[in-house]
Amino acid sequence: MGQLRCSSNCKLPRRSAAISSCSSTQQASYRLRPPLATDVPKLAVIEQLCGEFSANWSTADIQDELGKAISCVLVAADSSSDEALGYIVGWLFAGELQVLELAVDPGSQSKGIGSGLLAGLMQQCRCDADGVEVVLEVKAHNTRAIGLYRRHGFADVGLRRKYYADGSDALLMTRHAGAAAVSGPAPGADAGTAAS
Ligand SMILES: CC(C)(COP(=O)(O)OP(=O)(O)OC[C@H]1O[C@@H](n2cnc3c(N)ncnc32)[C@H](O)[C@@H]1OP(=O)(O)O)[C@@H](O)C(=O)NCCC(=O)NCCS
């Protein structure tokens, strides 16, 4: 099956780019590539495995998102099997990239894949090169994801109380082009409600 459509605005690679993630102890061998129609069932499984912190998209939801003209999507695929290990979805519109979903198979987490997907999407959308602001919402107690975003230069810009269906607050984060990463604990860590 062929590749799913992606907006030409996304500047996603026509050919897959091999990407190595680094670690002396746990190295993930994966590459970033555009999504394939054959990825969708595995991506839906990853949605389920990621539990409350995923967007909880079904197969139909994923297909719908991947087909939108403004959608920019990258899949992290196992270098050997080409099986999808994680993915990121954003909308690039009016000079802004909105990250809608980032999810990595729990069996492949903590190997740099999430970080690689985020960096890869921002690079493909030329966020630093073209001054594209990146925005996202994340559950305020998702300390792990928040820490990842902070390491990539995102800053907190607001809180929407009881934003999600389960009553969780949403932390709004923004990254300005060229923003340097900030070290330190994720803001939600102070609340003592981390679940990831
Ligand atoms: C948040 C999420 C995407 C991060 O994905 P990931 O692949 O584990 O991310 P990374 O490996 O790049 O970074 C996560 C951690 O692994 C560490 N790490 C990175 N590379 C590593 C490596 N090669 N070896 C060991 N650890 C590594 C990072 O320091 C980081 O540490 P921390 O979590 O203690 O802060 C993933 O946990 C996930 O899918 N969660 C559920 C869905 C979710 O929360 N999505 C966000 C919605 S807004």
The ligand as a Gaussian input file, in Angstrom:
#p B3LYP/6-31G(d) Opt

LIG

0 1
 C        6.102000      11.013000      26.101000
 C        6.667000       9.955000      25.155000
 C        6.218000      10.257000      23.737000
 C        8.184000       9.988000      25.217000
 O        8.672000       9.031000      24.282000
 P       10.119000       8.359000      24.492000
 O       10.469000       7.665000      23.249000
 O       10.114000       7.551000      25.733000
 O       10.988000       9.657000      24.703000
 P       12.576000       9.769000      24.825000
 O       13.182000       8.418000      24.941000
 O       13.052000      10.657000      23.748000
 O       12.742000      10.534000      26.187000
 C       12.103000      10.013000      27.340000
 C       13.141000       9.644000      28.371000
 O       14.086000       8.698000      27.904000
 C       15.423000       9.202000      28.138000
 N       16.233000       8.729000      27.021000
 C       16.353000       9.314000      25.841000
 N       17.160000       8.567000      25.058000
 C       17.515000       7.492000      25.772000
 C       18.308000       6.349000      25.507000
 N       18.912000       6.177000      24.331000
 N       18.422000       5.418000      26.451000
 C       17.789000       5.569000      27.639000
 N       17.019000       6.626000      27.942000
 C       16.891000       7.573000      27.022000
 C       15.262000      10.660000      28.166000
 O       16.274000      11.280000      28.946000
 C       13.931000      10.789000      28.823000
 O       14.075000      10.651000      30.206000
 P       12.894000      11.007000      31.219000
 O       11.618000      10.441000      30.727000
 O       13.323000      10.430000      32.505000
 O       12.820000      12.469000      31.259000
 C        6.225000       8.536000      25.555000
 O        6.496000       8.361000      26.934000
 C        4.778000       8.261000      25.277000
 O        4.418000       7.833000      24.189000
 N        3.925000       8.485000      26.290000
 C        2.495000       8.232000      26.164000
 C        1.839000       9.233000      25.247000
 C        2.131000      10.646000      25.648000
 O        2.241000      10.990000      26.810000
 N        2.222000      11.510000      24.629000
 C        2.348000      12.931000      24.814000
 C        1.009000      13.543000      24.569000
 S        1.072000      15.326000      24.654000

